[in-house]
Amino acid sequence: MIHKGVKDAQEALLGVKDGMTFMLGGFGLCGIPENAISELVRLGISNLTCISNNAGVDDFGLGLLLQKHQIKKMISSYVGENDEFERQMLSGELEVELTPQGTLAEKCRAAQAGFPAIYTPAGYGTEVAEGKETREFNGKMYVLEYAYEADFAFVKAWKGDEAGNLIFKGTARNFNPCMCGAAKITVAEVEELVPAGQLDPNEIHIPGIFVQRIFQGKHYEKRIEQRTVRPRN
């Protein structure tokens, strides 16, 4: 029987060290690997390159790593709602590679599938394409984008089993599935971990072949970035 379950985040993150490249699932604060991020903060490793749609907010998500200057470079699509991210980027303390959101997803998916690169029309004719190979297909210009190379992918799922099979819930599905298997080691944290064989095969979103370590997380805050409430009359 395949058993990929580990005790906790501390065991799941064995082998992480300074200078590595990490993928982190989630969109904003939805579906982020909260336990893995907390462990990275505790370990205090630095000089990191992080691939994620954005960097959370100042006091949560990847913002916690930014506070401690553990991140050297962010590869992301969006830098809003995080004052420290903005400050570090404008001061030159943090290297930032802005990537169109769909391109970021496809570069993860290419790594997951074993493709070295993809062609995309996104960014052609803009600074995103500067210094990159371009090519015409059927009268339309495309930009060559290389697949990401990461040491670890940290993802968050709703439910998983000890063989690494994952089920995502609602919009927390976002970037998590395409980052599974896109790095040398994929670590999945789940809200509920069950024995292998208990999940309905028809409901599984990511098969265990894409996951090397899985653990049941705890103390999930599941924050939202902004809450807008209609004023009462």
C-alpha positions in Angstrom: 0.0 0.0 0.0 1.3 3.4 -1.0 1.7 5.6 2.1 2.8 9.3 1.6 1.3 10.7 4.8 3.7 12.5 7.2 3.0 13.6 10.7 3.0 17.4 10.3 4.4 20.4 8.4 7.8 20.1 10.1 8.2 16.6 8.7 6.7 17.5 5.3 9.2 20.3 4.8 12.3 18.3 5.5 15.0 19.2 2.9 14.0 22.9 2.3 16.9 25.2 2.5 18.2 28.7 1.6 18.2 29.7 -2.1 15.5 27.3 -3.2 12.6 28.0 -5.6 9.1 27.3 -4.3 5.7 27.1 -5.9 2.8 28.1 -3.6 -0.8 27.5 -4.5 -3.7 29.7 -3.8 -5.3 32.8 -5.3 -5.1 35.8 -3.0 -5.8 34.3 0.4 -8.0 31.5 -1.0 -6.6 28.0 -0.8 -3.1 29.0 0.3 -0.9 26.4 2.1 -1.1 28.2 5.5 0.7 25.5 7.5 3.6 25.2 5.0 4.1 29.0 5.0 4.1 29.1 8.8 6.8 26.4 8.9 8.9 28.3 6.3 8.7 31.3 8.6 9.7 29.3 11.6 12.7 27.7 9.8 13.9 31.2 8.9 15.4 30.1 5.5 16.2 32.9 3.1 17.2 34.0 -0.4 14.0 32.3 -1.7 12.4 32.5 -5.1 8.6 32.1 -4.8 6.2 31.4 -7.6 2.7 32.4 -6.6 -0.2 34.4 -8.0 0.4 37.1 -5.4 2.0 37.5 -2.0 -0.9 37.5 0.4 -1.4 40.6 2.6 1.1 42.2 5.0 0.4 40.0 8.0 -0.8 36.7 6.3 0.3 34.3 3.6 3.5 35.0 1.8 3.4 38.5 3.4 4.8 36.8 6.6 7.9 35.7 4.6 8.3 39.2 3.1 8.1 40.7 6.6 11.2 38.7 7.6 13.0 39.4 4.2 13.1 35.7 3.5 12.1 36.1 -0.2 14.7 37.3 -2.7 12.4 37.1 -5.8 8.7 37.0 -6.4 7.3 35.6 -9.6 3.6 36.6 -9.6 0.7 38.2 -11.5 -0.5 40.7 -8.9 1.2 42.8 -6.3 -1.8 44.8 -4.8 -3.0 44.8 -1.2 0.4 44.2 0.3 2.2 47.4 1.4 5.4 45.6 2.3 5.6 43.9 -1.1 5.2 47.3 -2.8 7.8 48.9 -0.5 10.4 46.2 -1.1 9.8 46.2 -4.9 10.0 50.0 -5.2 13.1 50.2 -3.0 14.9 47.5 -5.0 15.1 45.1 -2.0 12.9 42.5 -3.8 13.2 41.3 -7.4 9.8 41.0 -9.0 8.9 39.2 -12.2 5.4 40.1 -13.2 3.7 37.4 -15.4 0.3 37.4 -17.0 -1.9 35.2 -14.9 -2.8 32.7 -17.6 0.9 32.4 -18.5 1.9 31.7 -14.9 -0.7 28.9 -14.8 0.5 27.5 -18.1 4.2 27.6 -17.1 3.2 25.6 -14.1 1.1 23.2 -16.2 4.0 22.8 -18.6 6.3 21.8 -15.8 3.7 19.4 -14.5 3.4 17.7 -17.9 7.1 17.6 -18.6 7.1 20.2 -21.4 10.1 22.4 -21.5 8.3 25.5 -22.8 5.1 26.8 -24.3 4.1 29.5 -26.9 1.5 32.1 -25.8 0.1 35.2 -27.4 -0.1 36.9 -24.0 2.4 39.7 -23.7 3.5 40.0 -27.3 4.4 43.5 -28.2 4.8 44.5 -24.5 7.7 44.6 -22.1 6.7 41.1 -21.0 8.1 39.8 -24.3 11.4 41.8 -24.2 14.4 39.5 -24.8 12.2 36.5 -25.5 11.9 34.4 -28.6 8.8 35.1 -30.7 7.2 33.2 -33.5 4.3 33.4 -35.9 1.7 30.7 -36.1 -1.2 31.1 -38.6 -0.7 34.8 -38.8 -0.5 35.5 -35.1 2.5 36.2 -33.0 3.4 34.2 -29.9 6.0 34.5 -27.2 8.1 31.5 -26.0 7.9 31.0 -22.3 9.9 28.4 -20.4 8.3 26.0 -17.9 9.1 26.8 -14.3 11.8 24.8 -12.4 11.0 24.6 -8.7 12.4 22.5 -5.8 9.1 22.3 -3.9 5.5 22.9 -4.6 3.3 23.6 -1.6 -0.4 23.1 -2.2 -3.6 23.2 -0.1 -6.5 20.8 -0.7 -9.8 20.2 1.1 -9.5 16.4 1.4 -6.8 13.9 0.6 -5.8 10.3 1.3 -2.6 8.7 2.4 -1.8 7.8 -1.3 -1.7 11.5 -2.1 -5.0 11.8 -4.0 -6.5 15.2 -3.6 -9.9 16.9 -3.7 -10.2 20.7 -3.8 -13.2 22.7 -2.7 -14.7 25.5 -4.7 -12.5 28.4 -5.7 -9.6 27.0 -3.6 -8.9 24.8 -6.6 -7.3 27.9 -8.4 -3.5 27.4 -8.9 -3.2 24.4 -6.6 -3.9 21.6 -9.2 -1.5 22.9 -11.8 1.3 23.2 -9.3 1.0 19.5 -8.2 3.8 17.6 -9.8 5.3 20.7 -11.2 8.3 20.7 -8.8 10.8 18.1 -7.7 8.7 17.5 -4.5 5.1 18.4 -4.0 3.8 18.8 -0.5 0.0 18.8 0.0 -1.7 19.9 3.2 -5.3 19.0 3.6 -8.1 19.8 6.0 -9.1 16.1 6.2 -6.7 13.1 5.6 -8.3 9.7 5.2 -6.9 6.2 4.5 -6.2 5.3 0.9 -9.3 3.9 -0.8 -11.8 6.0 1.1 -12.1 8.7 -1.6 -14.5 8.2 -4.5 -12.2 7.9 -7.6 -14.7 9.9 -9.6 -14.3 12.9 -7.3 -10.5 13.0 -7.2 -9.1 16.2 -8.9 -5.4 15.3 -8.6 -4.1 11.7 -8.5 -1.5 10.8 -5.9 1.2 10.3 -8.6 1.7 14.1 -8.5 2.2 14.3 -4.7 5.2 13.1 -2.7 4.1 14.1 0.8 0.8 14.8 2.4 -0.3 15.9 5.9 -3.4 17.1 7.8 -3.1 20.8 8.5 -4.6 22.6 11.5 -5.7 26.0 12.7 -6.8 27.2 9.3 -7.9 30.9 9.4 -9.3 30.9 5.8 -9.1 34.7 5.7 -10.7 36.8 3.0 -8.9 39.9 1.6 -11.7 42.4 1.7 -15.2 42.2 3.1 -17.6 44.7 1.8 -21.0 44.9 3.6 -23.9 47.0 2.4 -24.7 49.8 4.9 -27.8 49.2 7.0 -30.7 51.5 6.4 
